């Protein structure tokens, strides 16, 4: 299995981050990889992996040090997620759901366009969630998707209404990863008012405990890949929440997220890791170094060597762009930084599927057996390009629009009649056009 020195410039990574990345690889080799087949076979949640991550302190990865966390940047978090993805894609993908809730509270609070009054209201809310993750080792989910519509184009169907003492939430979430296994759900919903159509500007985020009355998990989970995410349906019926249950105050989400677009690219580390894991397996397979398999050296075949060379070139290309994009992750990026991020997202999601497919073809028919991990990696890799808000098709559109139109022309660029570009970064015009 590869080491971080094989593909990263270690002079650009803090020593303490290097130590964490290497610890992830130890956990991956010793625990995550051996458990991955059973998790995939049973479509069971990786409970033991999370127990290990919690014991090691990983639930505080993006939490500021002042609250007992590690204070990792978005760049550093992405590298950790990718290392986990080498061994178990489902663990890496669900790990992102937890860390996204922590990252939103961390990085949105630090955005320079918040007023002192907004920060004063935000501060106790985020501290409450940070304390839960550190003291309780609480696990957070972040379900956003809703069935039947592109959630980047319309206000959330899940809605909240103001009542005495708080709000009442009604609605549902599709593909709610960690459903039934997390401690808290970060619910994105639309606040609605009598006599007014639902609006993006009224997006609200609440943290709902798993045992809150009116919250239930429904349906089966038997997908093609990422089977351990347990992404079932989450139903909310008259769920009461108070002001202290807000993840952030009113208006903060719409004011910050459009100006920190890298925040919505955090699914890509998982697939970067899956691509690396597939390459690593293929190399060991051709060397005859797979435990439990005959020690057959297959490196003498020129066709296989050529395929390995092509795959290395593709993988290095993907990682270089992806690493550059996350190293630039921050609020209020430049147009060039956003274009690189979109291109990195596209290349990783498409490239992971290409890499696993090429690895199977290079290794040969035996690598398709479920007793070996490559078949699982192939299925897991198919899921990335489908995930909103940055699907491959949306990335192609966004890249072309930003390349062909000046910033003051974007709002009038053709092709947005259905409102699918609500997650498109718009520079100085971003506020008010939030992804929900």
ZAPA-213479 format. One record per residue: residue number from 1; residue in one letter; z, y negated, x negated of N, C-alpha, C in turn. Coordinates in pm, whole numbers. Layout:
<nodes>
NUM A Z Y X Z Y X Z Y X
...
</nodes>
This chain:
<nodes>
1 X 0 119 -85 0 0 0 0 -125 -89
2 X -69 -226 -42 -86 -347 -122 46 -424 -139
3 X 49 -506 -243 161 -596 -270 112 -739 -247
4 X 203 -829 -216 165 -967 -189 93 -1032 -308
5 X 123 -986 -430 56 -1041 -547 -92 -1005 -552
6 X -132 -906 -472 -272 -865 -469 -361 -966 -398
7 X -301 -1051 -311 -386 -1141 -234 -331 -1283 -217
8 X -213 -1311 -269 -159 -1446 -260 -140 -1506 -398
9 X -152 -1638 -406 -116 -1713 -525 34 -1737 -518
10 X 110 -1658 -592 255 -1662 -581 314 -1793 -630
11 X 239 -1869 -708 289 -1998 -754 302 -2098 -639
12 X 237 -2067 -525 242 -2155 -409 341 -2105 -303
13 X 418 -2001 -337 513 -1944 -241 653 -1951 -301
14 X 747 -2007 -228 885 -2019 -276 941 -1881 -312
15 X 1020 -1870 -419 1076 -1741 -459 1151 -1671 -346
16 X 1227 -1747 -266 1302 -1685 -158 1210 -1630 -49
17 X 1094 -1692 -32 996 -1640 64 931 -1514 9
18 X 902 -1514 -121 848 -1392 -183 943 -1274 -163
19 X 1072 -1300 -178 1172 -1194 -161 1170 -1140 -19
20 X 1155 -1228 78 1150 -1185 218 1023 -1103 243
21 X 911 -1147 191 786 -1073 210 795 -933 150
22 X 858 -923 36 871 -791 -27 971 -705 50
23 X 1072 -768 108 1165 -691 190 1096 -639 315
24 X 1007 -718 373 929 -671 487 849 -546 449
25 X 790 -547 332 713 -431 289 800 -308 268
26 X 921 -328 220 1013 -216 208 1045 -157 344
27 X 1078 -246 440 1106 -199 576 983 -132 636
28 X 866 -189 608 743 -134 662 716 6 613
29 X 727 26 485 700 159 428 804 261 472
30 X 930 220 469 1038 316 494 1064 341 643
31 X 1039 239 728 1080 253 868 969 224 969
32 X 902 109 957 806 70 1060 687 165 1067
33 X 629 196 951 512 285 950 544 425 1003
34 X 654 488 961 685 620 1016 709 621 1167
35 X 754 509 1222 782 504 1366 659 466 1449
36 X 557 412 1385 445 351 1458 372 450 1547
37 X 353 573 1501 279 671 1582 353 703 1712
38 X 484 725 1704 561 757 1823 561 642 1922
39 X 570 520 1871 566 401 1957 432 394 2030
40 X 324 420 1956 191 416 2016 170 531 2114
41 X 209 650 2078 191 766 2166 260 746 2300
42 X 383 695 2297 464 683 2418 452 548 2486
43 X 378 455 2424 375 316 2473 518 265 2492
44 X 601 293 2392 743 257 2398 769 135 2311
45 X 864 55 2352 895 -67 2276 962 -30 2143
46 X 932 -101 2033 989 -69 1902 1133 -115 1886
47 X 1221 -56 1964 1361 -96 1968 1425 -86 1829
48 X 1402 25 1761 1466 44 1630 1416 -59 1529
49 X 1289 -94 1536 1235 -196 1444 1305 -330 1466
50 X 1329 -363 1593 1396 -490 1622 1542 -486 1582
51 X 1602 -371 1591 1740 -359 1544 1746 -389 1394
52 X 1648 -335 1321 1641 -361 1177 1613 -508 1148
53 X 1518 -567 1222 1484 -708 1200 1603 -799 1229
54 X 1676 -767 1336 1793 -848 1371 1902 -836 1265
55 X 1925 -715 1218 2029 -694 1116 1996 -768 988
56 X 1867 -781 958 1824 -849 836 1820 -1001 852
57 X 1838 -1049 977 1838 -1193 1001 1702 -1251 1036
58 X 1602 -1167 1060 1467 -1216 1084 1451 -1291 1215
59 X 1544 -1276 1308 1531 -1349 1435 1553 -1499 1415
60 X 1607 -1536 1299 1627 -1677 1269 1525 -1734 1172
61 X 1414 -1667 1158 1314 -1704 1059 1273 -1852 1066
62 X 1241 -1901 1187 1192 -2038 1203 1303 -2136 1242
63 X 1425 -2088 1253 1536 -2174 1293 1585 -2253 1172
64 X 1612 -2383 1189 1659 -2464 1076 1786 -2407 1012
65 X 1800 -2429 884 1914 -2376 812 2046 -2430 866
66 X 2046 -2552 917 2171 -2610 968 2229 -2533 1085
67 X 2145 -2451 1151 2192 -2369 1263 2207 -2222 1223
68 X 2197 -2193 1096 2215 -2057 1048 2085 -1980 1029
69 X 1970 -2047 1047 1842 -1981 1028 1791 -1994 887
70 X 1665 -1956 867 1606 -1957 734 1519 -2081 710
71 X 1483 -2152 814 1406 -2274 799 1266 -2256 744
72 X 1204 -2140 773 1069 -2117 723 969 -2210 793
73 X 871 -2253 717 763 -2333 774 669 -2243 854
74 X 576 -2305 928 476 -2227 1001 394 -2141 905
75 X 361 -2197 791 288 -2127 685 364 -2003 640
76 X 492 -2019 616 574 -1907 567 595 -1803 676
77 X 615 -1848 799 627 -1753 910 501 -1667 922
78 X 383 -1730 910 257 -1657 926 246 -1544 824
79 X 289 -1569 701 283 -1464 599 375 -1347 634
80 X 493 -1377 687 585 -1269 726 523 -1186 838
81 X 468 -1252 940 405 -1180 1050 294 -1089 1004
82 X 214 -1136 908 104 -1055 857 154 -932 782
83 X 264 -946 709 316 -829 638 368 -724 735
84 X 434 -766 843 478 -670 944 358 -601 1007
85 X 251 -677 1032 133 -622 1096 65 -513 1016
86 X 86 -506 886 29 -400 804 81 -263 847
87 X 202 -259 902 269 -134 931 279 -101 1080
88 X 297 -203 1162 309 -180 1307 262 -305 1380
89 X 143 -300 1434 86 -416 1502 168 -460 1621
90 X 221 -365 1698 298 -400 1818 426 -474 1782
91 X 490 -435 1673 610 -506 1630 576 -648 1586
92 X 469 -663 1511 429 -796 1465 391 -887 1580
93 X 320 -833 1678 273 -916 1789 389 -962 1877
94 X 483 -874 1904 598 -914 1985 694 -1002 1905
95 X 701 -979 1774 782 -1064 1687 735 -1209 1697
96 X 605 -1228 1715 552 -1362 1732 603 -1427 1860
97 X 620 -1350 1966 668 -1407 2092 807 -1469 2074
98 X 893 -1396 2005 1027 -1450 1980 1020 -1575 1893
99 X 948 -1565 1783 945 -1676 1689 872 -1797 1742
100 X 779 -1778 1836 711 -1893 1895 809 -1979 1974
101 X 899 -1916 2048 1000 -1994 2121 1088 -2073 2024
102 X 1126 -2009 1914 1207 -2079 1814 1125 -2190 1747
103 X 998 -2160 1718 913 -2258 1650 884 -2379 1738
104 X 862 -2357 1866 838 -2470 1955 959 -2563 1956
105 X 1078 -2504 1964 1199 -2586 1963 1217 -2657 1829
106 X 1179 -2590 1723 1195 -2647 1589 1091 -2757 1562
107 X 963 -2722 1570 859 -2813 1523 826 -2923 1624
108 X 840 -2897 1752 814 -3002 1849 922 -3111 1843
109 X 1044 -3070 1812 1151 -3167 1795 1122 -3259 1676
110 X 1054 -3207 1576 1028 -3283 1454 903 -3371 1463
111 X 833 -3366 1575 710 -3445 1588 740 -3595 1583
112 X 661 -3672 1510 692 -3815 1491 669 -3902 1614
113 X 603 -3848 1718 577 -3932 1836 687 -3923 1941
114 X 797 -3853 1911 909 -3851 2005 997 -3974 1984
115 X 1047 -4029 2093 1137 -4144 2086 1278 -4097 2053
116 X 1363 -4185 2003 1503 -4146 1980 1570 -4093 2106
117 X 1536 -4150 2221 1596 -4104 2348 1551 -3961 2380
118 X 1423 -3933 2356 1373 -3798 2382 1438 -3696 2289
119 X 1456 -3733 2163 1521 -3643 2068 1668 -3619 2105
120 X 1733 -3723 2152 1874 -3710 2190 1890 -3612 2306
121 X 1794 -3611 2400 1801 -3517 2511 1760 -3377 2468
122 X 1668 -3370 2374 1614 -3243 2325 1715 -3168 2239
123 X 1791 -3240 2158 1877 -3179 2055 1973 -3073 2109
124 X 2050 -3098 2215 2143 -2994 2261 2073 -2874 2323
125 X 1954 -2895 2380 1880 -2785 2440 1835 -2686 2334
126 X 1778 -2738 2227 1729 -2647 2123 1845 -2583 2048
127 X 1954 -2657 2028 2069 -2598 1961 2121 -2477 2039
128 X 2119 -2489 2171 2167 -2378 2255 2085 -2251 2230
129 X 1952 -2266 2220 1868 -2148 2198 1884 -2094 2057
130 X 1896 -2184 1961 1915 -2140 1823 2045 -2061 1808
131 X 2150 -2110 1872 2279 -2041 1861 2270 -1902 1923
132 X 2198 -1890 2034 2181 -1759 2097 2111 -1661 2002
133 X 2005 -1706 1937 1930 -1619 1848 2013 -1577 1726
134 X 2096 -1669 1676 2175 -1638 1557 2303 -1564 1592
135 X 2384 -1620 1681 2515 -1561 1711 2504 -1433 1794
136 X 2416 -1435 1895 2402 -1318 1983 2297 -1219 1933
137 X 2219 -1260 1831 2101 -1184 1790 2010 -1162 1910
138 X 2000 -1266 1991 1923 -1259 2114 1774 -1262 2084
139 X 1699 -1183 2160 1556 -1171 2145 1488 -1246 2260
140 X 1390 -1329 2227 1320 -1411 2325 1178 -1360 2345
141 X 1132 -1367 2469 992 -1343 2502 930 -1476 2544
142 X 796 -1481 2539 729 -1605 2575 606 -1575 2662
143 X 625 -1526 2783 511 -1492 2869 445 -1618 2924
144 X 313 -1628 2909 238 -1744 2958 127 -1701 3053
145 X 55 -1595 3019 -64 -1555 3095 -30 -1520 3240
146 X -125 -1552 3328 -114 -1519 3470 -245 -1456 3516
147 X -238 -1351 3593 -357 -1278 3635 -448 -1361 3725
148 X -579 -1337 3710 -674 -1395 3804 -730 -1530 3765
149 X -688 -1586 3652 -744 -1714 3612 -726 -1735 3461
150 X -807 -1822 3407 -795 -1864 3269 -684 -1969 3265
151 X -570 -1934 3206 -456 -2024 3214 -471 -2149 3128
152 X -582 -2160 3052 -605 -2285 2981 -679 -2387 3066
153 X -724 -2348 3186 -808 -2438 3265 -740 -2497 3387
154 X -631 -2437 3435 -564 -2485 3556 -413 -2490 3534
155 X -343 -2571 3610 -196 -2569 3601 -142 -2430 3632
156 X -28 -2397 3572 33 -2266 3596 54 -2240 3744
157 X 24 -2117 3785 53 -2076 3922 203 -2058 3943
158 X 275 -2022 3836 420 -2016 3845 473 -2158 3857
159 X 551 -2182 3961 591 -2319 3992 743 -2331 4006
160 X 793 -2452 3980 934 -2481 4003 946 -2604 4093
161 X 1052 -2605 4172 1082 -2719 4260 1224 -2764 4235
162 X 1245 -2894 4235 1379 -2950 4214 1466 -2923 4334
163 X 1589 -2877 4307 1690 -2855 4409 1821 -2912 4357
164 X 1923 -2908 4438 2054 -2956 4394 2101 -2877 4272
165 X 2128 -2945 4164 2182 -2881 4045 2079 -2822 3950
166 X 1952 -2827 3987 1852 -2767 3898 1717 -2750 3963
167 X 1655 -2634 3938 1523 -2603 3990 1522 -2457 4038
168 X 1427 -2426 4125 1401 -2288 4166 1259 -2253 4125
169 X 1243 -2139 4057 1113 -2096 4006 1062 -1980 4092
170 X 932 -1987 4126 864 -1877 4194 728 -1855 4127
171 X 694 -1729 4105 564 -1697 4046 568 -1566 3972
172 X 473 -1550 3881 465 -1425 3805 398 -1452 3670
173 X 417 -1359 3579 351 -1363 3449 287 -1227 3422
174 X 164 -1230 3379 89 -1109 3344 101 -1088 3193
175 X 97 -963 3150 105 -931 3008 229 -995 2945
176 X 342 -977 3010 469 -1033 2961 527 -940 2854
177 X 490 -964 2729 537 -879 2620 690 -882 2611
178 X 746 -769 2568 890 -747 2558 956 -734 2695
179 X 876 -720 2802 932 -716 2937 1034 -603 2949
180 X 1156 -639 2988 1263 -542 3002 1340 -516 2874
181 X 1296 -574 2763 1362 -548 2634 1416 -674 2568
182 X 1367 -790 2608 1419 -913 2550 1547 -955 2622
183 X 1615 -1054 2568 1735 -1109 2630 1703 -1232 2714
184 X 1601 -1308 2671 1563 -1430 2741 1410 -1440 2749
185 X 1364 -1495 2861 1221 -1523 2879 1200 -1674 2878
186 X 1108 -1721 2793 1068 -1861 2798 957 -1875 2902
187 X 989 -1934 3016 896 -1941 3129 826 -2077 3132
188 X 694 -2072 3123 612 -2193 3136 567 -2204 3281
189 X 598 -2315 3344 566 -2330 3486 529 -2474 3518
190 X 482 -2496 3639 442 -2630 3684 544 -2681 3784
191 X 599 -2798 3761 687 -2859 3860 599 -2919 3970
192 X 630 -2886 4095 548 -2932 4207 629 -3026 4296
193 X 556 -3118 4360 617 -3219 4444 543 -3225 4577
194 X 615 -3258 4682 555 -3267 4815 444 -3372 4816
195 X 331 -3335 4876 221 -3429 4892 141 -3455 4766
196 X 158 -3373 4661 86 -3395 4536 33 -3262 4482
197 X -92 -3260 4439 -151 -3140 4380 -84 -3110 4246
198 X -67 -2981 4213 -9 -2946 4082 -90 -3005 3967
199 X -18 -3053 3863 -83 -3119 3751 -36 -3060 3617
200 X -126 -3062 3518 -88 -3020 3383 28 -3104 3330
201 X 30 -3231 3366 132 -3322 3315 273 -3283 3357
202 X 283 -3197 3458 415 -3158 3509 455 -3018 3463
203 X 401 -2976 3348 440 -2847 3290 585 -2853 3243
204 X 660 -2749 3275 801 -2739 3237 825 -2604 3169
205 X 923 -2596 3080 960 -2473 3013 1109 -2448 3031
206 X 1141 -2328 3082 1280 -2289 3102 1309 -2159 3027
207 X 1433 -2142 2986 1479 -2019 2924 1562 -1943 3029
208 X 1511 -1826 3069 1570 -1750 3178 1629 -1620 3125
209 X 1757 -1597 3150 1821 -1474 3105 1764 -1354 3180
210 X 1759 -1239 3113 1699 -1119 3170 1768 -1072 3298
211 X 1897 -1107 3315 1971 -1063 3433 1980 -1171 3541
212 X 1903 -1278 3526 1905 -1383 3626 1859 -1327 3760
213 X 1932 -1351 3870 1890 -1302 4001 1750 -1352 4037
214 X 1670 -1262 4089 1534 -1296 4129 1428 -1263 4025
215 X 1472 -1224 3905 1380 -1187 3798 1364 -1036 3795
216 X 1241 -988 3794 1219 -843 3791 1093 -810 3711
217 X 1088 -688 3659 975 -637 3581 908 -528 3662
218 X 776 -536 3677 703 -442 3760 584 -385 3685
219 X 530 -274 3738 405 -219 3688 422 -125 3570
220 X 311 -57 3537 307 34 3424 240 -35 3306
221 X 254 26 3189 191 -28 3069 125 87 2993
222 X -5 99 3008 -78 208 2944 -213 157 2894
223 X -211 65 2794 -334 0 2748 -404 78 2637
224 X -518 26 2597 -595 83 2486 -519 69 2355
225 X -475 -52 2323 -407 -78 2197 -285 -166 2216
226 X -213 -191 2108 -87 -265 2113 4 -209 2222
227 X 15 -79 2220 84 -9 2330 236 -29 2326
228 X 289 -67 2212 433 -86 2202 483 -222 2245
229 X 392 -310 2289 436 -445 2327 508 -447 2461
230 X 490 -341 2542 550 -332 2676 524 -461 2756
231 X 397 -495 2769 356 -621 2833 333 -601 2982
232 X 439 -581 3054 431 -555 3198 435 -686 3277
233 X 433 -674 3410 434 -793 3497 578 -842 3514
234 X 594 -973 3506 725 -1036 3526 719 -1115 3656
235 X 804 -1082 3750 806 -1146 3881 928 -1238 3890
236 X 905 -1361 3937 1015 -1456 3956 1017 -1498 4102
237 X 1125 -1466 4171 1139 -1499 4312 1268 -1575 4334
238 X 1255 -1704 4362 1371 -1790 4385 1472 -1783 4270
239 X 1420 -1791 4150 1504 -1788 4030 1560 -1929 4004
240 X 1691 -1941 4008 1755 -2072 3989 1778 -2097 3840
241 X 1745 -2219 3797 1770 -2261 3659 1830 -2402 3661
242 X 1916 -2429 3566 1981 -2560 3556 1919 -2641 3442
243 X 1963 -2764 3427 1910 -2850 3320 1932 -2789 3183
244 X 2045 -2724 3162 2074 -2664 3032 1982 -2547 3000
245 X 1910 -2497 3100 1817 -2386 3078 1679 -2434 3033
246 X 1658 -2564 3026 1531 -2616 2976 1514 -2582 2828
247 X 1393 -2540 2789 1365 -2522 2646 1350 -2658 2580
248 X 1293 -2751 2654 1277 -2888 2606 1271 -2980 2727
249 X 1299 -3107 2710 1301 -3198 2824 1163 -3218 2887
250 X 1164 -3271 3008 1041 -3306 3077 951 -3391 2987
251 X 821 -3358 2988 722 -3439 2919 702 -3409 2772
252 X 796 -3339 2708 786 -3315 2564 673 -3218 2532
253 X 656 -3115 2613 552 -3015 2589 414 -3081 2586
254 X 385 -3161 2687 255 -3227 2694 235 -3333 2589
255 X 344 -3384 2536 336 -3490 2434 319 -3433 2294
256 X 362 -3309 2273 364 -3254 2137 261 -3144 2112
257 X 251 -3045 2201 164 -2930 2172 19 -2969 2146
258 X -42 -3060 2224 -181 -3095 2194 -200 -3154 2054
259 X -91 -3208 1997 -100 -3268 1864 -53 -3173 1753
260 X -23 -3048 1789 12 -2945 1690 -65 -2818 1726
261 X -199 -2821 1717 -280 -2709 1766 -259 -2578 1691
262 X -212 -2583 1567 -187 -2459 1493 -81 -2373 1563
263 X -1 -2433 1648 105 -2360 1717 48 -2249 1805
264 X -77 -2265 1849 -138 -2165 1937 -221 -2063 1860
265 X -214 -2065 1727 -288 -1969 1645 -197 -1862 1587
266 X -74 -1852 1637 25 -1765 1574 11 -1617 1611
267 X -91 -1584 1691 -121 -1443 1712 -200 -1385 1594
268 X -268 -1472 1520 -357 -1425 1415 -286 -1355 1298
269 X -162 -1390 1260 -99 -1315 1151 -93 -1165 1175
270 X -66 -1125 1299 -62 -982 1331 -193 -915 1292
271 X -303 -976 1329 -434 -914 1307 -479 -925 1162
272 X -433 -1027 1093 -454 -1033 949 -386 -914 883
273 X -266 -883 930 -193 -768 877 -258 -636 911
274 X -308 -622 1034 -376 -498 1073 -499 -475 985
275 X -576 -581 959 -694 -569 873 -655 -524 733
276 X -548 -582 677 -502 -542 544 -453 -398 545
277 X -380 -361 650 -331 -225 660 -443 -123 664
278 X -552 -156 735 -666 -65 743 -733 -50 607
279 X -746 -162 535 -806 -156 401 -718 -73 307
280 X -588 -95 312 -497 -21 225 -503 129 253
281 X -506 165 381 -515 307 414 -645 367 360
282 X -756 296 379 -885 346 335 -885 371 183
283 X -830 279 106 -825 295 -39 -743 417 -76
284 X -626 431 -17 -542 547 -48 -608 677 -3
285 X -678 674 109 -746 793 160 -856 837 63
286 X -935 742 15 -1042 776 -78 -989 823 -212
287 X -868 779 -247 -804 824 -371 -735 959 -353
288 X -722 1006 -230 -652 1131 -204 -502 1116 -212
289 X -450 999 -169 -307 971 -183 -236 955 -48
290 X -289 1016 56 -224 1009 188 -125 1124 200
291 X 3 1095 222 103 1202 236 65 1300 346
292 X 77 1430 315 46 1533 413 -100 1572 417
293 X -185 1499 343 -328 1531 339 -363 1591 203
294 X -468 1674 196 -509 1731 67 -544 1621 -32
295 X -507 1635 -158 -534 1531 -259 -680 1532 -304
296 X -771 1502 -213 -914 1506 -243 -961 1369 -289
297 X -1022 1362 -406 -1075 1236 -459 -1217 1217 -404
298 X -1236 1113 -322 -1366 1087 -260 -1436 966 -322
299 X -1388 920 -435 -1440 797 -493 -1574 814 -564
300 X -1619 938 -581 -1743 958 -655 -1867 925 -573
301 X -1851 909 -440 -1966 883 -355 -2003 735 -358
302 X -2125 708 -399 -2169 569 -413 -2165 494 -281
303 X -2199 562 -172 -2200 496 -42 -2061 446 -5
304 X -1959 522 -39 -1822 482 -7 -1778 367 -96
305 X -1816 370 -222 -1779 261 -312 -1844 129 -267
306 X -1970 135 -228 -2038 15 -180 -1967 -40 -56
307 X -1928 49 36 -1859 5 157 -1726 -61 124
308 X -1654 -5 28 -1526 -63 -12 -1547 -203 -70
309 X -1650 -220 -151 -1679 -351 -207 -1710 -453 -100
310 X -1790 -414 -1 -1822 -504 109 -1697 -541 189
311 X -1612 -441 210 -1491 -465 289 -1394 -555 214
312 X -1383 -536 84 -1294 -623 7 -1342 -767 15
313 X -1472 -786 2 -1528 -922 8 -1502 -985 145
314 X -1516 -907 251 -1491 -958 386 -1343 -991 404
315 X -1257 -903 358 -1113 -923 373 -1066 -1045 293
316 X -1115 -1059 171 -1075 -1173 89 -1123 -1304 152
317 X -1241 -1303 208 -1294 -1420 277 -1205 -1458 395
318 X -1169 -1360 476 -1083 -1384 592 -949 -1443 550
319 X -887 -1378 453 -752 -1420 416 -751 -1559 353
320 X -849 -1589 271 -851 -1719 204 -859 -1833 306
321 X -946 -1819 405 -958 -1922 507 -832 -1928 593
322 X -781 -1811 630 -661 -1803 715 -541 -1865 644
323 X -525 -1832 515 -411 -1884 437 -422 -2035 422
324 X -544 -2083 396 -565 -2226 385 -530 -2295 516
325 X -574 -2238 628 -550 -2300 758 -400 -2311 786
326 X -324 -2206 761 -181 -2212 788 -106 -2298 686
327 X -159 -2310 567 -95 -2400 470 -108 -2545 515
328 X -202 -2573 605 -225 -2708 656 -160 -2730 792
329 X -87 -2632 843 -30 -2642 977 75 -2753 985
330 X 52 -2846 1076 145 -2958 1094 106 -3036 1218
331 X 192 -3127 1258 157 -3214 1368 56 -3319 1325
332 X -28 -3359 1418 -130 -3460 1394 -221 -3424 1275
333 X -288 -3310 1282 -380 -3271 1174 -508 -3353 1178
334 X -587 -3341 1073 -718 -3404 1070 -819 -3314 1140
335 X -935 -3370 1168 -1041 -3291 1231 -1082 -3174 1143
336 X -1092 -3197 1013 -1128 -3089 922 -1026 -2977 922
337 X -898 -3011 929 -793 -2909 933 -799 -2828 1062
338 X -829 -2893 1172 -841 -2822 1299 -963 -2730 1298
339 X -1075 -2777 1246 -1194 -2692 1237 -1166 -2568 1152
340 X -1095 -2585 1042 -1062 -2469 958 -970 -2373 1032
341 X -877 -2426 1108 -787 -2339 1184 -865 -2259 1289
342 X -953 -2326 1365 -1033 -2255 1464 -1120 -2148 1397
343 X -1180 -2184 1283 -1265 -2088 1212 -1183 -1970 1160
344 X -1061 -1998 1112 -974 -1890 1064 -935 -1798 1179
345 X -898 -1855 1293 -864 -1775 1410 -980 -1684 1448
346 X -1099 -1739 1453 -1218 -1663 1490 -1244 -1551 1389
347 X -1240 -1584 1261 -1271 -1486 1158 -1170 -1373 1153
348 X -1044 -1403 1173 -942 -1297 1169 -955 -1206 1291
349 X -968 -1263 1410 -975 -1179 1529 -1101 -1093 1533
350 X -1213 -1148 1491 -1335 -1069 1482 -1330 -976 1361
351 X -1279 -1027 1250 -1279 -950 1127 -1188 -829 1130
352 X -1075 -837 1200 -985 -722 1206 -1054 -603 1271
353 X -1127 -629 1379 -1200 -521 1445 -1311 -466 1355
354 X -1378 -555 1284 -1483 -511 1190 -1423 -425 1079
355 X -1311 -469 1025 -1250 -398 913 -1205 -258 951
356 X -1140 -245 1066 -1094 -113 1106 -1211 -21 1139
357 X -1315 -76 1198 -1434 5 1228 -1501 52 1100
358 X -1515 -39 1004 -1577 -2 876 -1491 98 799
359 X -1359 86 811 -1270 179 741 -1287 321 796
360 X -1297 333 927 -1319 465 987 -1453 522 941
361 X -1556 439 943 -1688 486 902 -1689 528 756
362 X -1616 456 673 -1613 487 531 -1531 613 502
363 X -1419 626 568 -1334 743 544 -1395 870 602
364 X -1464 857 717 -1525 974 777 -1449 1022 900
365 X -1500 1131 958 -1453 1178 1088 -1305 1208 1095
366 X -1247 1260 987 -1106 1297 992 -1017 1176 1017
367 X -1062 1060 976 -979 939 992 -966 898 1137
368 X -1045 957 1226 -1033 927 1369 -922 1006 1437
369 X -861 1099 1367 -756 1179 1426 -631 1095 1451
370 X -563 1122 1560 -443 1046 1593 -326 1076 1501
371 X -338 1177 1420 -233 1206 1324 -233 1106 1209
372 X -342 1030 1197 -353 929 1092 -352 789 1155
373 X -303 688 1085 -281 556 1146 -407 474 1171
374 X -519 509 1109 -638 425 1119 -691 418 1261
375 X -682 528 1333 -728 530 1473 -647 433 1557
376 X -516 426 1534 -432 330 1606 -466 188 1567
377 X -486 163 1440 -523 30 1393 -654 -16 1456
378 X -747 77 1469 -875 44 1532 -854 -3 1675
379 X -773 70 1750 -748 31 1890 -670 -99 1897
380 X -570 -113 1812 -492 -238 1811 -580 -359 1780
381 X -674 -342 1690 -757 -455 1647 -848 -507 1756
382 X -877 -424 1857 -970 -467 1963 -909 -573 2053
383 X -779 -590 2049 -710 -678 2145 -713 -825 2105
384 X -724 -855 1977 -704 -991 1930 -802 -1092 1985
385 X -931 -1055 1989 -1034 -1150 2031 -1026 -1186 2178
386 X -941 -1114 2255 -931 -1135 2400 -820 -1230 2439
387 X -737 -1269 2345 -611 -1334 2380 -625 -1486 2390
388 X -590 -1538 2507 -589 -1682 2529 -470 -1746 2456
389 X -483 -1874 2422 -592 -1964 2460 -710 -1964 2365
390 X -697 -1892 2250 -800 -1901 2147 -878 -1771 2138
391 X -946 -1731 2246 -1034 -1615 2239 -1152 -1646 2147
392 X -1226 -1544 2108 -1341 -1566 2020 -1444 -1657 2084
393 X -1469 -1637 2215 -1568 -1719 2283 -1524 -1865 2289
394 X -1396 -1888 2315 -1344 -2025 2319 -1352 -2087 2180
395 X -1323 -2011 2076 -1333 -2065 1940 -1477 -2104 1907
396 X -1573 -2023 1948 -1713 -2058 1924 -1748 -2191 1991
397 X -1699 -2208 2114 -1725 -2332 2186 -1657 -2450 2119
398 X -1530 -2435 2083 -1455 -2545 2024 -1514 -2587 1889
399 X -1551 -2489 1808 -1611 -2520 1679 -1741 -2598 1696
400 X -1822 -2557 1791 -1950 -2625 1811 -1930 -2766 1865
401 X -1835 -2783 1958 -1812 -2916 2016 -1760 -3013 1911
402 X -1662 -2969 1830 -1608 -3059 1728 -1711 -3089 1619
403 X -1801 -2994 1593 -1902 -3017 1491 -2014 -3110 1539
404 X -2048 -3101 1669 -2165 -3172 1721 -2135 -3308 1784
405 X -2009 -3328 1826 -1976 -3451 1898 -1870 -3531 1823
406 X -1882 -3662 1827 -1778 -3748 1775 -1657 -3743 1867
407 X -1540 -3782 1817 -1418 -3768 1894 -1424 -3844 2026
408 X -1489 -3960 2028 -1494 -4037 2153 -1599 -3984 2250
409 X -1671 -3878 2210 -1770 -3817 2299 -1722 -3685 2360
410 X -1613 -3630 2308 -1572 -3494 2345 -1544 -3481 2494
411 X -1476 -3579 2552 -1439 -3567 2692 -1561 -3558 2784
412 X -1676 -3605 2737 -1798 -3602 2818 -1897 -3496 2772
413 X -1859 -3413 2675 -1950 -3310 2626 -1976 -3207 2736
414 X -2101 -3164 2754 -2133 -3069 2862 -2068 -2934 2838
415 X -2052 -2861 2948 -1997 -2727 2938 -1850 -2716 2973
416 X -1788 -2827 3010 -1644 -2827 3040 -1618 -2845 3189
417 X -1719 -2812 3271 -1705 -2837 3414 -1587 -2761 3475
418 X -1555 -2642 3422 -1443 -2564 3474 -1311 -2597 3411
419 X -1308 -2694 3323 -1181 -2734 3261 -1131 -2640 3155
420 X -1219 -2554 3100 -1174 -2454 3004 -1134 -2514 2870
421 X -1164 -2642 2849 -1132 -2704 2721 -997 -2776 2722
422 X -909 -2740 2811 -778 -2805 2813 -697 -2776 2688
423 X -730 -2668 2617 -658 -2638 2493 -730 -2692 2370
424 X -842 -2762 2389 -915 -2820 2276 -840 -2939 2219
425 X -825 -2940 2086 -766 -3056 2018 -858 -3175 2035
426 X -801 -3291 2068 -881 -3410 2095 -838 -3531 2013
427 X -772 -3506 1904 -733 -3617 1817 -642 -3715 1888
428 X -673 -3843 1878 -590 -3946 1940 -589 -3937 2091
429 X -684 -3860 2149 -691 -3847 2295 -612 -3724 2343
430 X -538 -3658 2252 -479 -3528 2284 -371 -3533 2389
431 X -281 -3630 2384 -167 -3633 2474 -213 -3635 2619
432 X -153 -3547 2695 -189 -3538 2836 -290 -3431 2867
433 X -348 -3368 2761 -443 -3261 2783 -386 -3131 2728
434 X -261 -3103 2763 -189 -2995 2698 -235 -2857 2744
435 X -227 -2761 2651 -230 -2621 2689 -98 -2595 2761
436 X -103 -2520 2868 20 -2501 2941 89 -2374 2900
</nodes>
